């Protein structure tokens, strides 16, 4: 009889222990699942920020490789423009200077814009430096100042789809849309300084200088 009671008590105790172990296991799994769900929720709200080094829009004097050789002007005398790619989201062209003898003429510097990054780039803004007109020897500065009002800068971009006339020069052109530059591509561009035919005629030669022209690109077109 005692052995039977002992076995019954032993079986009862074993069942209790098993129930306790199972209960602890279920609680442990519930806690683990809750933690896993929490981790999933946190990860689902994470955002990916592109590496700035992967976004690279540059000016080039070549249409096949990135080169920064000086760019000589066409049609009138002038200085060779220089390329500055130190900021790969804001390429700049500098040293824009031309000599004019009368209205109806223009100086042009042709170059290329290339996307060497990993994302499509969108043109968003063009910044124009200051304009300065300087009379040469024997020319009236007063007349040159009047003629200077009729001299503007124009940029050709993307097969003329992005051409803007700026007769009196604005410092910036913002909120530009619909000018994507696919990765790995080269597009021809040109800057023109124009002496408009209706401008005041100076009594001799004079120099026209423009400050840096900078293009700003973004990863979005909005």
C-alpha positions in Angstrom: 0.0 0.0 0.0 2.7 2.4 0.9 4.5 1.8 -2.4 1.3 2.5 -4.3 0.8 5.8 -2.4 4.4 6.7 -3.1 4.0 6.0 -6.8 0.8 8.1 -6.9 2.5 11.0 -5.1 5.5 10.7 -7.4 3.3 10.7 -10.6 1.4 13.7 -9.3 4.5 15.6 -8.5 5.9 14.7 -12.0 2.8 16.1 -13.6 3.1 19.3 -11.7 6.7 19.7 -12.6 5.9 19.1 -16.3 3.1 21.6 -16.2 5.4 24.2 -14.6 8.1 23.6 -17.2 5.6 23.9 -20.0 4.2 27.1 -18.5 7.6 28.6 -18.3 8.4 27.6 -21.8 5.2 29.2 -23.2 5.9 32.4 -21.3 9.5 32.4 -22.6 8.3 31.9 -26.2 5.7 34.7 -25.8 8.3 37.1 -24.5 10.7 36.2 -27.3 8.0 36.6 -30.0 7.0 40.0 -28.5 10.6 41.1 -28.7 11.0 39.8 -32.2 7.8 41.6 -33.3 9.1 44.8 -31.7 12.3 44.5 -33.6 10.4 44.0 -36.8 8.4 47.1 -36.1 11.5 49.2 -35.5 13.2 47.9 -38.6 10.2 48.6 -40.8 10.4 52.3 -40.1 14.1 52.6 -41.0 15.2 54.7 -43.9 18.1 54.4 -46.2 20.2 57.5 -46.8 22.3 57.4 -50.0 26.1 57.9 -49.6 26.9 61.4 -50.8 29.9 60.0 -52.6 27.5 58.0 -54.8 26.0 61.2 -56.2 28.4 62.8 -58.7 27.6 65.3 -61.5 30.6 66.8 -63.2 31.5 69.1 -66.1 33.9 67.8 -68.7 35.8 69.0 -71.7 35.3 65.5 -73.2 32.2 63.5 -74.1 33.7 60.1 -73.3 35.8 60.6 -70.1 35.9 63.2 -67.4 38.5 65.8 -68.3 38.9 69.4 -67.2 40.9 71.0 -69.9 40.5 74.7 -70.5 37.6 75.5 -72.9 38.3 78.2 -75.5 35.6 80.5 -76.7 34.1 80.5 -80.2 33.3 83.5 -82.5 34.9 86.3 -80.6 38.1 86.8 -78.6 38.0 85.8 -75.0 39.6 83.8 -72.2 39.6 80.0 -71.8 36.9 79.0 -69.3 37.9 76.7 -66.4 36.0 73.8 -64.9 35.6 73.2 -61.1 34.3 69.9 -60.0 35.3 70.1 -56.3 31.6 69.9 -55.3 30.1 66.9 -57.3 26.5 68.1 -56.8 27.3 71.7 -57.9 29.7 71.8 -60.8 31.0 75.2 -61.8 32.5 76.9 -64.8 34.6 80.1 -64.3 36.7 82.6 -66.1 34.1 83.7 -68.7 35.4 86.8 -70.5 34.9 88.0 -74.0 35.8 91.1 -76.1 33.1 92.7 -78.2 33.3 95.2 -81.0 29.6 95.7 -81.7 26.0 94.3 -81.2 24.8 91.1 -82.8 27.8 89.0 -81.6 28.3 86.3 -79.0 31.0 84.2 -77.4 30.3 80.5 -76.7 32.0 77.9 -74.5 30.9 74.3 -75.3 31.4 71.5 -72.8 29.7 68.5 -71.4 27.7 67.6 -68.2 28.1 64.0 -67.1 26.5 61.9 -64.3 29.2 59.7 -62.8 27.2 58.7 -59.8 24.8 55.8 -59.0 21.5 57.6 -59.3 19.6 59.7 -61.9 20.4 63.4 -61.3 17.9 66.2 -61.8 18.9 69.8 -62.7 17.3 72.1 -60.1 19.0 75.4 -60.2 21.4 77.6 -62.2 23.3 80.4 -60.5 24.9 83.2 -62.6 27.8 85.3 -61.3 27.9 89.1 -61.7 28.4 90.9 -65.0 31.0 93.5 -65.6 31.8 95.5 -68.7 35.1 97.3 -69.0 36.0 99.8 -71.8 39.3 99.3 -73.6 41.6 102.1 -74.3 40.0 104.8 -76.5 36.4 103.6 -75.7 34.0 105.6 -73.5 33.1 103.8 -70.3 29.9 105.7 -70.1 28.8 104.3 -73.5 30.0 100.9 -72.5 27.9 101.0 -69.4 24.8 101.6 -71.5 25.8 98.9 -74.0 26.3 96.5 -71.0 22.6 96.6 -70.3 22.0 94.8 -73.5 24.4 92.0 -72.9 23.2 88.8 -71.3 24.1 85.2 -70.7 22.4 82.1 -72.0 23.0 78.5 -71.2 22.2 75.7 -73.7 21.6 72.3 -72.1 20.2 69.0 -73.2 19.9 69.7 -77.0 18.4 73.1 -76.4 15.6 71.8 -74.3 17.0 73.7 -71.4 17.8 77.0 -73.0 17.1 80.3 -71.2 17.5 83.8 -72.4 18.5 86.2 -69.7 19.0 89.7 -71.4 19.5 91.6 -68.1 21.0 88.7 -66.1 19.4 87.2 -63.1 21.4 85.8 -60.3 19.6 82.4 -60.1 17.1 80.3 -61.9 15.4 78.0 -59.4 12.7 75.2 -59.3 13.8 73.7 -62.6 12.1 70.4 -63.5 12.1 67.8 -66.2 15.8 67.8 -66.9 17.0 64.3 -65.8 20.6 63.2 -66.3 20.8 59.4 -66.3 23.8 57.8 -64.7 26.8 57.2 -67.0 25.6 59.7 -69.6 27.2 62.8 -71.1 25.1 65.7 -72.4 26.4 68.7 -74.3 26.0 72.1 -72.9 27.1 75.6 -73.8 27.3 79.1 -72.2 26.9 82.1 -74.5 27.5 85.7 -73.7 25.4 87.7 -76.2 25.6 91.4 -77.3 22.0 91.8 -78.4 21.5 93.7 -81.7 19.1 96.2 -80.1 21.6 97.2 -77.4 23.3 100.6 -77.3 26.3 100.8 -79.5 29.6 101.6 -77.8 32.2 103.7 -79.5 34.9 101.0 -79.4 35.9 97.6 -78.1 35.2 96.5 -74.5 35.5 93.4 -72.4 32.6 91.6 -70.7 33.2 89.3 -67.7 30.7 87.1 -66.0 31.2 85.4 -62.6 31.0 81.7 -62.0 28.1 79.8 -63.4 27.0 76.9 -61.1 24.5 74.1 -61.8 22.8 72.4 -58.9 21.5 68.8 -59.1 19.4 66.6 -56.9 18.3 63.0 -56.6 14.7 64.0 -57.0 12.8 66.1 -59.5 10.3 67.5 -56.9 
